[in-house]
Amino acid sequence: MPRGCMIESILVEGDVNRESSSDQSNNYVPCGRVFASSLVYQNESCTCCCKGLAFLHEEAERPAIYRDFITSNILLDDDYNAKLSDFRLAKDSPDGDNNNTHVSTCVMGTYGNAGPAYVMTGHLTSKSDVYSFGVVLLEMLTGRRSMDKHRPNGEHNLVEWARRFLGERRRLYQLIDPRLEGCFSIKGAQRAAQLAAQCLSRDPKARPLMSEVVEALKPLPNLKDMASSSSHFQAMLADHAVIHSNARNGVRVQAGLQTKNGQAIRSLSMPNGPHPSPYRHSHSARSPKPTRQLHH
């Protein structure tokens, strides 16, 4: 923890990572209830987190790097206001007066949330926190964990799985948590996905400042183009449901062979084995808890 830090008013109402109903006995807010209801709540919590990180990076008397920005360290109150907790891994930011661009340190944090450049080199900058924010933003959009060994092969690492969809608006529905059930702005979700892609840039210098992320999030709650009123989006969701229904029955869907009324006609073929839907796994089985120290 950086010298001179004091943390006050730690909340115990809930954290973003809680999912199971058993957590309710400990006064935690289950993630499935909080974030499956509306992206508006997610945006409020995201904005609070962004402001906290921006303060640490750019406004604090002794700037610091949080280093372990993960969902379980984001605590919520009854109004979904967020506060950051657990500053044990935080580090003082590099001293700009001495032309230092990074802090060289032992690689620590949560696997799946730490930036690849930091993991490979041990060079820690504020842009490492920006990458971690991008991961959390993806978790909120998708309802998935950053690392989940219970997902099908190729989907264990959230960032690696999601990169193929982030730049394509037509595939956005494959990212969005199905529990949202249309309770979100399509443009808002698109902008959030674009922001996540910027934060997750492999080049740390290409990532935005946290103060820029705050500004990017501000207009999102005011967007009114709800997905529930979009026939096009509902058609995509229905198509998505058919695909995964077929997958559960051992049928693979191959798209784009023919078209009818502008829509692709899909031919069906039997795969070598069943391919379960990524949305139909057991949520009672929790992912292995990541270690605090990363090894490479």
C-alpha positions as a Markdown table, in Angstrom:
| # | Residue | x | y | z |
|---|---|---|---|---|
| 1 | Met | 0.0 | 0.0 | 0.0 |
| 2 | Pro | 1.3 | 3.5 | -0.8 |
| 3 | Arg | 2.6 | 5.4 | 2.1 |
| 4 | Gly | 0.2 | 8.0 | 3.6 |
| 5 | Cys | -3.0 | 6.2 | 2.4 |
| 6 | Met | -6.1 | 6.0 | 4.6 |
| 7 | Ile | -9.2 | 4.2 | 3.7 |
| 8 | Glu | -12.6 | 5.2 | 5.2 |
| 9 | Ser | -16.2 | 4.1 | 5.1 |
| 10 | Ile | -15.7 | 0.6 | 3.8 |
| 11 | Leu | -19.1 | -0.7 | 2.7 |
| 12 | Val | -20.5 | -4.1 | 3.5 |
| 13 | Glu | -23.7 | -4.1 | 1.6 |
| 14 | Gly | -22.4 | -6.1 | -1.3 |
| 15 | Asp | -19.8 | -6.5 | -4.0 |
| 16 | Val | -20.1 | -6.8 | -7.7 |
| 17 | Asn | -18.7 | -10.4 | -7.8 |
| 18 | Arg | -21.4 | -12.0 | -5.5 |
| 19 | Glu | -23.7 | -14.4 | -7.4 |
| 20 | Ser | -25.0 | -17.2 | -5.3 |
| 21 | Ser | -28.2 | -16.8 | -3.3 |
| 22 | Ser | -26.5 | -18.0 | -0.2 |
| 23 | Asp | -24.6 | -14.7 | -0.1 |
| 24 | Gln | -27.8 | -12.9 | 0.9 |
| 25 | Ser | -27.5 | -14.2 | 4.4 |
| 26 | Asn | -24.3 | -12.1 | 4.7 |
| 27 | Asn | -26.0 | -8.9 | 3.4 |
| 28 | Tyr | -24.3 | -9.2 | 0.0 |
| 29 | Val | -26.1 | -8.1 | -3.1 |
| 30 | Pro | -26.1 | -11.0 | -5.6 |
| 31 | Cys | -24.5 | -10.0 | -9.0 |
| 32 | Gly | -27.3 | -11.8 | -10.9 |
| 33 | Arg | -30.0 | -9.5 | -9.4 |
| 34 | Val | -28.0 | -6.3 | -9.5 |
| 35 | Phe | -26.6 | -6.4 | -13.0 |
| 36 | Ala | -29.2 | -8.5 | -14.8 |
| 37 | Ser | -31.8 | -5.8 | -14.1 |
| 38 | Ser | -30.4 | -2.9 | -16.2 |
| 39 | Leu | -27.2 | -1.5 | -17.6 |
| 40 | Val | -28.2 | 1.8 | -16.0 |
| 41 | Tyr | -27.1 | 0.4 | -12.6 |
| 42 | Gln | -23.9 | -1.0 | -14.1 |
| 43 | Asn | -23.1 | 2.4 | -15.5 |
| 44 | Glu | -23.7 | 4.1 | -12.2 |
| 45 | Ser | -21.3 | 1.7 | -10.5 |
| 46 | Cys | -18.8 | 1.9 | -13.3 |
| 47 | Thr | -18.8 | 5.7 | -13.2 |
| 48 | Cys | -18.1 | 5.6 | -9.4 |
| 49 | Cys | -15.2 | 3.2 | -9.9 |
| 50 | Cys | -13.8 | 5.3 | -12.7 |
| 51 | Lys | -13.9 | 8.5 | -10.6 |
| 52 | Gly | -12.1 | 6.6 | -7.8 |
| 53 | Leu | -9.3 | 5.3 | -10.2 |
| 54 | Ala | -9.0 | 8.7 | -11.9 |
| 55 | Phe | -8.6 | 10.4 | -8.4 |
| 56 | Leu | -5.8 | 7.9 | -7.5 |
| 57 | His | -4.0 | 8.4 | -10.8 |
| 58 | Glu | -4.4 | 12.1 | -11.5 |
| 59 | Glu | -5.7 | 14.0 | -8.5 |
| 60 | Ala | -4.3 | 12.5 | -5.3 |
| 61 | Glu | -1.5 | 14.3 | -3.5 |
| 62 | Arg | 0.4 | 11.0 | -3.8 |
| 63 | Pro | -0.8 | 9.4 | -7.0 |
| 64 | Ala | -1.1 | 5.6 | -6.8 |
| 65 | Ile | -1.8 | 2.6 | -9.0 |
| 66 | Tyr | -4.5 | 0.3 | -7.6 |
| 67 | Arg | -3.1 | -2.9 | -9.2 |
| 68 | Asp | -6.0 | -5.2 | -8.3 |
| 69 | Phe | -9.1 | -3.7 | -9.8 |
| 70 | Ile | -11.5 | -6.7 | -9.8 |
| 71 | Thr | -15.2 | -7.1 | -9.2 |
| 72 | Ser | -14.9 | -8.5 | -5.6 |
| 73 | Asn | -13.0 | -5.3 | -4.6 |
| 74 | Ile | -15.9 | -3.1 | -5.7 |
| 75 | Leu | -18.3 | -2.6 | -2.8 |
| 76 | Leu | -21.9 | -1.4 | -3.4 |
| 77 | Asp | -24.4 | 0.4 | -1.2 |
| 78 | Asp | -28.2 | 0.3 | -1.6 |
| 79 | Asp | -28.1 | 2.9 | -4.3 |
| 80 | Tyr | -25.5 | 1.0 | -6.3 |
| 81 | Asn | -22.8 | 3.6 | -5.5 |
| 82 | Ala | -19.4 | 1.9 | -5.6 |
| 83 | Lys | -16.3 | 2.2 | -3.4 |
| 84 | Leu | -13.0 | 0.5 | -3.9 |
| 85 | Ser | -11.7 | -1.8 | -1.2 |
| 86 | Asp | -8.5 | -3.8 | -0.5 |
| 87 | Phe | -5.5 | -1.5 | -1.2 |
| 88 | Arg | -3.0 | -4.1 | -0.1 |
| 89 | Leu | -1.4 | -4.3 | -3.6 |
| 90 | Ala | -1.5 | -0.6 | -4.4 |
| 91 | Lys | 1.7 | 1.1 | -5.4 |
| 92 | Asp | 2.9 | 4.6 | -5.6 |
| 93 | Ser | 2.9 | 5.9 | -9.1 |
| 94 | Pro | 6.2 | 6.6 | -10.8 |
| 95 | Asp | 7.8 | 9.9 | -10.1 |
| 96 | Gly | 7.4 | 12.0 | -13.2 |
| 97 | Asp | 9.9 | 14.5 | -12.1 |
| 98 | Asn | 12.6 | 11.9 | -12.5 |
| 99 | Asn | 11.3 | 10.9 | -16.0 |
| 100 | Asn | 10.2 | 7.5 | -14.6 |
| 101 | Thr | 7.5 | 6.0 | -16.8 |
| 102 | His | 6.8 | 2.9 | -14.8 |
| 103 | Val | 7.3 | 1.0 | -11.5 |
| 104 | Ser | 9.3 | -2.2 | -11.7 |
| 105 | Thr | 7.7 | -4.6 | -9.3 |
| 106 | Cys | 6.9 | -8.3 | -8.7 |
| 107 | Val | 3.9 | -9.3 | -10.8 |
| 108 | Met | 0.9 | -9.5 | -8.5 |
| 109 | Gly | -2.8 | -9.3 | -8.9 |
| 110 | Thr | -5.6 | -11.5 | -10.3 |
| 111 | Tyr | -5.0 | -13.6 | -13.3 |
| 112 | Gly | -7.3 | -12.6 | -16.2 |
| 113 | Asn | -7.5 | -9.0 | -14.9 |
| 114 | Ala | -3.9 | -8.0 | -15.1 |
| 115 | Gly | -2.6 | -6.3 | -18.3 |
| 116 | Pro | -0.5 | -8.5 | -20.5 |
| 117 | Ala | 2.4 | -6.1 | -20.7 |
| 118 | Tyr | 2.6 | -5.9 | -16.9 |
| 119 | Val | 2.4 | -9.7 | -16.6 |
| 120 | Met | 5.3 | -10.1 | -19.1 |
| 121 | Thr | 7.6 | -7.3 | -17.9 |
| 122 | Gly | 6.6 | -6.4 | -14.4 |
| 123 | His | 6.4 | -2.8 | -15.5 |
| 124 | Leu | 3.5 | -1.2 | -13.7 |
| 125 | Thr | 1.8 | 2.0 | -14.9 |
| 126 | Ser | -1.6 | 3.6 | -14.4 |
| 127 | Lys | -2.6 | 2.1 | -17.8 |
| 128 | Ser | -2.4 | -1.3 | -16.0 |
| 129 | Asp | -5.5 | -0.2 | -14.0 |
| 130 | Val | -7.2 | 0.9 | -17.2 |
| 131 | Tyr | -6.8 | -2.6 | -18.7 |
| 132 | Ser | -8.3 | -4.1 | -15.5 |
| 133 | Phe | -11.2 | -1.7 | -15.7 |
| 134 | Gly | -11.8 | -2.9 | -19.3 |
| 135 | Val | -12.0 | -6.5 | -18.0 |
| 136 | Val | -14.5 | -5.5 | -15.3 |
| 137 | Leu | -16.6 | -3.6 | -17.9 |
| 138 | Leu | -16.7 | -6.8 | -20.0 |
| 139 | Glu | -17.8 | -8.8 | -17.0 |
| 140 | Met | -20.7 | -6.4 | -16.4 |
| 141 | Leu | -21.7 | -6.5 | -20.1 |
| 142 | Thr | -21.5 | -10.2 | -20.5 |
| 143 | Gly | -22.4 | -11.6 | -17.0 |
| 144 | Arg | -19.2 | -13.7 | -17.2 |
| 145 | Arg | -16.2 | -14.0 | -15.0 |
| 146 | Ser | -12.8 | -12.9 | -16.2 |
| 147 | Met | -11.6 | -16.5 | -15.9 |
| 148 | Asp | -14.0 | -19.4 | -15.8 |
| 149 | Lys | -12.9 | -23.0 | -16.3 |
| 150 | His | -16.5 | -24.2 | -16.4 |
| 151 | Arg | -17.1 | -22.5 | -19.8 |
| 152 | Pro | -16.5 | -24.4 | -23.0 |
| 153 | Asn | -13.1 | -24.6 | -24.5 |
| 154 | Gly | -12.1 | -21.3 | -26.0 |
| 155 | Glu | -14.2 | -19.4 | -23.6 |
| 156 | His | -12.3 | -19.8 | -20.3 |
| 157 | Asn | -10.5 | -16.4 | -20.7 |
| 158 | Leu | -13.2 | -13.7 | -21.1 |
| 159 | Val | -10.9 | -11.1 | -22.9 |
| 160 | Glu | -9.6 | -13.6 | -25.4 |
| 161 | Trp | -13.1 | -14.9 | -26.1 |
| 162 | Ala | -14.7 | -11.4 | -26.4 |
| 163 | Arg | -12.1 | -9.7 | -28.6 |
| 164 | Arg | -13.7 | -11.2 | -31.7 |
| 165 | Phe | -17.0 | -9.5 | -31.0 |
| 166 | Leu | -15.9 | -6.1 | -29.7 |
| 167 | Gly | -15.3 | -4.5 | -33.1 |
| 168 | Glu | -18.5 | -5.8 | -34.8 |
| 169 | Arg | -21.8 | -4.2 | -34.0 |
| 170 | Arg | -23.8 | -7.0 | -35.6 |
| 171 | Arg | -22.3 | -9.5 | -33.2 |
| 172 | Leu | -22.9 | -7.4 | -30.1 |
| 173 | Tyr | -25.8 | -9.6 | -29.0 |
| 174 | Gln | -23.3 | -12.5 | -28.5 |
| 175 | Leu | -21.6 | -10.4 | -25.8 |
| 176 | Ile | -24.6 | -9.1 | -23.8 |
| 177 | Asp | -25.7 | -11.0 | -20.7 |
| 178 | Pro | -29.0 | -12.7 | -21.7 |
| 179 | Arg | -30.4 | -12.0 | -18.2 |
| 180 | Leu | -30.6 | -8.3 | -19.2 |
| 181 | Glu | -33.6 | -9.3 | -21.4 |
| 182 | Gly | -33.6 | -6.1 | -23.5 |
| 183 | Cys | -33.3 | -3.7 | -20.5 |
| 184 | Phe | -30.5 | -1.6 | -21.9 |
| 185 | Ser | -29.8 | 0.9 | -24.6 |
| 186 | Ile | -28.4 | -0.6 | -27.8 |
| 187 | Lys | -26.2 | 2.5 | -28.5 |
| 188 | Gly | -25.1 | 2.5 | -24.8 |
| 189 | Ala | -24.1 | -1.1 | -25.0 |
| 190 | Gln | -22.2 | -0.5 | -28.3 |
| 191 | Arg | -20.4 | 2.5 | -26.8 |
| 192 | Ala | -19.6 | 0.5 | -23.6 |
| 193 | Ala | -18.2 | -2.3 | -25.8 |
| 194 | Gln | -16.1 | 0.2 | -27.8 |
| 195 | Leu | -14.8 | 1.7 | -24.5 |
| 196 | Ala | -13.9 | -1.8 | -23.2 |
| 197 | Ala | -12.0 | -2.5 | -26.5 |
| 198 | Gln | -10.0 | 0.8 | -26.0 |
| 199 | Cys | -9.2 | -0.1 | -22.4 |
| 200 | Leu | -8.1 | -3.6 | -23.4 |
| 201 | Ser | -5.7 | -2.4 | -26.1 |
| 202 | Arg | -2.6 | -4.6 | -26.1 |
| 203 | Asp | -0.5 | -1.4 | -26.3 |
| 204 | Pro | -0.7 | 0.4 | -22.9 |
| 205 | Lys | -0.1 | 3.8 | -24.6 |
| 206 | Ala | -3.2 | 3.4 | -26.7 |
| 207 | Arg | -5.5 | 3.0 | -23.6 |
| 208 | Pro | -7.4 | 6.1 | -22.4 |
| 209 | Leu | -6.8 | 7.9 | -19.1 |
| 210 | Met | -9.3 | 7.1 | -16.4 |
| 211 | Ser | -10.5 | 10.7 | -16.5 |
| 212 | Glu | -11.3 | 10.2 | -20.2 |
| 213 | Val | -13.2 | 7.0 | -19.4 |
| 214 | Val | -15.3 | 9.0 | -16.9 |
| 215 | Glu | -16.3 | 11.4 | -19.6 |
| 216 | Ala | -17.1 | 8.6 | -22.0 |
| 217 | Leu | -19.5 | 7.0 | -19.6 |
| 218 | Lys | -21.4 | 10.2 | -18.6 |
| 219 | Pro | -23.8 | 10.3 | -21.6 |
| 220 | Leu | -24.7 | 6.6 | -21.5 |
| 221 | Pro | -27.6 | 6.7 | -18.9 |
| 222 | Asn | -29.4 | 9.3 | -21.1 |
| 223 | Leu | -29.7 | 7.0 | -24.1 |
| 224 | Lys | -33.3 | 5.8 | -24.6 |
| 225 | Asp | -33.1 | 3.3 | -27.5 |
| 226 | Met | -34.0 | 0.3 | -25.4 |
| 227 | Ala | -33.3 | -3.1 | -26.9 |
| 228 | Ser | -36.6 | -4.4 | -25.7 |
| 229 | Ser | -38.3 | -2.1 | -28.3 |
| 230 | Ser | -36.1 | -3.0 | -31.2 |
| 231 | Ser | -37.6 | -5.7 | -33.4 |
| 232 | His | -34.2 | -6.1 | -35.1 |
| 233 | Phe | -32.4 | -6.8 | -31.8 |
| 234 | Gln | -35.2 | -9.2 | -30.6 |
| 235 | Ala | -34.9 | -11.1 | -33.9 |
| 236 | Met | -31.1 | -11.5 | -33.2 |
| 237 | Leu | -31.8 | -12.7 | -29.7 |
| 238 | Ala | -34.4 | -15.2 | -31.0 |
| 239 | Asp | -31.8 | -16.4 | -33.6 |
| 240 | His | -29.2 | -16.7 | -30.9 |
| 241 | Ala | -31.6 | -18.8 | -28.7 |
| 242 | Val | -32.3 | -21.2 | -31.7 |
| 243 | Ile | -28.6 | -21.6 | -32.3 |
| 244 | His | -27.9 | -22.5 | -28.6 |
| 245 | Ser | -31.0 | -24.7 | -28.4 |
| 246 | Asn | -29.7 | -26.7 | -31.4 |
| 247 | Ala | -26.3 | -26.8 | -29.8 |
| 248 | Arg | -27.8 | -28.4 | -26.6 |
| 249 | Asn | -29.3 | -31.0 | -28.8 |
| 250 | Gly | -26.1 | -31.8 | -30.5 |
| 251 | Val | -26.7 | -29.9 | -33.8 |
| 252 | Arg | -24.2 | -27.5 | -35.2 |
| 253 | Val | -25.5 | -24.4 | -37.1 |
| 254 | Gln | -23.5 | -23.2 | -40.1 |
| 255 | Ala | -24.5 | -19.7 | -41.3 |
| 256 | Gly | -24.4 | -17.9 | -44.6 |
| 257 | Leu | -25.0 | -20.6 | -47.2 |
| 258 | Gln | -28.2 | -19.2 | -48.6 |
| 259 | Thr | -30.3 | -16.1 | -48.1 |
| 260 | Lys | -34.1 | -15.6 | -48.0 |
| 261 | Asn | -35.6 | -12.1 | -47.7 |
| 262 | Gly | -32.2 | -10.8 | -46.8 |
| 263 | Gln | -31.7 | -13.4 | -44.0 |
| 264 | Ala | -29.3 | -16.3 | -44.0 |
| 265 | Ile | -30.7 | -19.8 | -44.2 |
| 266 | Arg | -28.8 | -22.1 | -42.0 |
| 267 | Ser | -28.0 | -25.7 | -42.9 |
| 268 | Leu | -27.8 | -28.2 | -40.0 |
| 269 | Ser | -25.1 | -30.9 | -39.6 |
| 270 | Met | -24.3 | -33.2 | -36.8 |
| 271 | Pro | -21.0 | -32.5 | -35.0 |
| 272 | Asn | -18.7 | -35.2 | -33.5 |
| 273 | Gly | -20.1 | -34.5 | -30.1 |
| 274 | Pro | -22.5 | -32.2 | -28.1 |
| 275 | His | -21.6 | -28.5 | -27.8 |
| 276 | Pro | -23.5 | -27.1 | -24.7 |
| 277 | Ser | -24.6 | -23.5 | -24.7 |
| 278 | Pro | -22.2 | -21.2 | -22.7 |
| 279 | Tyr | -25.3 | -19.8 | -21.0 |
| 280 | Arg | -26.6 | -23.1 | -19.7 |
| 281 | His | -23.8 | -24.2 | -17.3 |
| 282 | Ser | -24.1 | -24.7 | -13.6 |
| 283 | His | -23.7 | -21.4 | -11.8 |
| 284 | Ser | -23.3 | -23.2 | -8.5 |
| 285 | Ala | -19.8 | -24.3 | -9.5 |
| 286 | Arg | -17.6 | -21.3 | -8.8 |
| 287 | Ser | -14.3 | -20.7 | -10.6 |
| 288 | Pro | -11.1 | -21.5 | -8.8 |
| 289 | Lys | -10.1 | -18.4 | -6.7 |
| 290 | Pro | -7.2 | -16.7 | -8.5 |
| 291 | Thr | -4.0 | -16.4 | -6.6 |
| 292 | Arg | -2.7 | -13.0 | -5.5 |
| 293 | Gln | 0.7 | -13.6 | -7.3 |
| 294 | Leu | 1.0 | -14.3 | -10.9 |
| 295 | His | 3.6 | -16.6 | -12.3 |
| 296 | His | 4.9 | -16.4 | -15.9 |
